[in-house]
């Protein structure tokens, strides 16, 4: 998740945002500003050296392309999002991945549930999965079977309940083999212990920037990260840790509680 980002799938936002309440967005996004922010976000990815594959608009939540699929060495695993309003995204992204030359390695079937935001590769053989309101034990078991790994599963905190997004990647983001940005107060104890055992340093997000998605950072390359511009103190702490930080504006893009990781589906990373 921290090797140089070479190719990434994003989805252009729809022009009609009137169904924002159905998807649980915090307020209605301005369609024109939403489109402008997304275009600038894509430019930031291109300037970082990534080929940006732009999918056509569908539903509002579908701009968060990280959740309906998980891409690995063998291809893409089609997931079953735990948010009912997002289940239809899976077939759309399957077609777009195949069109982009990414083979389908498998898919989750009922009763398995899993969101991409609950998954993280700590290294090539270590898959971390959050067990919560969006990802269930059947989904974790299915991921392990399809990918041929033994997932490290962690219970996520209840926090504000099932109505709000609490993904594993709401709590931390890998930025290098030995570095993550994280919010330790809500992290599972087992995850903190595992990171310590692996010699992974935590750059801590301040309390006041957890709610503005300070832990949600996209690695563009080892120790190079894309971050929401409003998380100023998190940026300072990352830069002190030797991370080159690129920022983008997401006032409209993030009204659905999605940061830079959520807005992208990396389909090729290579050193």
QUIZIUR-V534999 format. One record per residue. N is the residue number from 1. OMEGA is omega in radians with two decimals (* if undefined). Layout:
n: {N;N}
omega: {OMEGA;OMEGA}
This chain:
n: {1;2;3;4;5;6;7;8;9;10;11;12;13;14;15;16;17;18;19;20;21;22;23;24;25;26;27;28;29;30;31;32;33;34;35;36;37;38;39;40;41;42;43;44;45;46;47;48;49;50;51;52;53;54;55;56;57;58;59;60;61;62;63;64;65;66;67;68;69;70;71;72;73;74;75;76;77;78;79;80;81;82;83;84;85;86;87;88;89;90;91;92;93;94;95;96;97;98;99;100;101;102;103;104;105;106;107;108;109;110;111;112;113;114;115;116;117;118;119;120;121;122;123;124;125;126;127;128;129;130;131;132;133;134;135;136;137;138;139;140;141;142;143;144;145;146;147;148;149;150;151;152;153;154;155;156;157;158;159;160;161;162;163;164;165;166;167;168;169;170;171;172;173;174;175;176;177;178;179;180;181;182;183;184;185;186;187;188;189;190;191;192;193;194;195;196;197;198;199;200;201;202;203;204;205;206;207;208;209;210;211;212;213;214;215;216;217;218;219;220;221;222;223;224;225;226;227;228;229;230;231;232;233;234;235;236;237;238;239;240;241;242;243;244;245;246;247;248;249;250;251;252;253;254;255;256;257;258;259;260;261;262;263;264;265;266;267;268;269;270;271}
omega: {-3.11;3.07;-3.10;-3.13;-3.09;-3.08;-3.03;3.10;3.05;3.10;3.11;-3.14;3.11;3.09;3.11;-3.12;-3.02;-3.13;-3.08;3.13;-3.13;-3.12;3.07;3.08;-3.05;3.04;-3.10;3.09;3.01;-3.00;-3.11;3.13;3.08;3.13;-3.13;3.11;-3.14;3.12;3.12;3.08;3.12;3.10;3.11;3.10;3.13;3.14;3.09;3.08;-3.11;2.93;-3.07;3.08;-3.04;3.10;-3.11;-3.13;2.96;3.11;-3.05;-3.10;-3.06;3.04;3.11;-2.95;-3.09;-2.94;-3.03;-3.12;3.08;-3.08;3.09;-3.09;-3.08;-3.09;-3.06;2.97;3.11;-3.05;3.01;-3.08;-3.14;3.08;-3.02;-3.10;-3.05;-3.07;-3.10;-3.13;-3.00;-3.12;3.14;-3.09;3.07;3.14;-3.11;3.09;3.12;3.11;3.13;3.10;3.12;-3.13;3.09;-3.09;-3.13;3.12;3.10;3.11;3.10;0.21;-3.09;3.04;3.05;3.01;3.08;-3.14;3.08;-3.10;3.08;3.03;3.08;2.98;-3.01;-3.09;-3.07;3.10;3.07;-3.13;3.07;3.10;-3.07;-3.09;-3.10;-3.09;-3.06;-3.12;3.12;3.10;3.12;3.13;-3.13;3.10;3.13;-3.13;-3.09;-3.07;3.13;3.11;3.03;-3.08;2.96;-3.06;-3.12;3.06;3.10;3.13;3.07;3.13;-3.11;3.03;-3.03;-3.11;-3.14;3.14;2.95;3.11;3.02;-3.12;2.92;-3.00;3.13;3.07;3.07;3.13;3.05;-3.12;-3.07;-3.08;3.00;2.93;-2.93;3.03;-3.01;-3.08;-3.13;-3.10;3.04;-3.12;-3.12;3.12;3.10;-3.14;3.13;3.13;3.12;3.13;-3.13;3.14;-3.12;3.13;3.08;2.92;-2.98;3.06;3.11;-3.10;-3.04;3.13;3.03;-3.11;3.10;3.01;3.05;3.14;-3.09;-3.13;3.12;3.07;3.07;3.10;3.09;-3.13;2.96;-2.96;3.03;-2.98;3.01;-3.03;-3.08;-3.11;-2.98;-3.10;3.06;3.10;-3.13;-3.12;3.11;3.14;3.08;3.11;3.09;-3.14;3.03;-3.03;3.01;-3.10;3.07;3.12;-3.10;-3.12;3.12;-3.09;-3.02;3.10;3.06;3.12;3.09;3.12;-3.05;3.07;-3.10;-3.05;-3.05;2.95;3.11;3.11;2.99;2.97;-3.12;3.12;*}
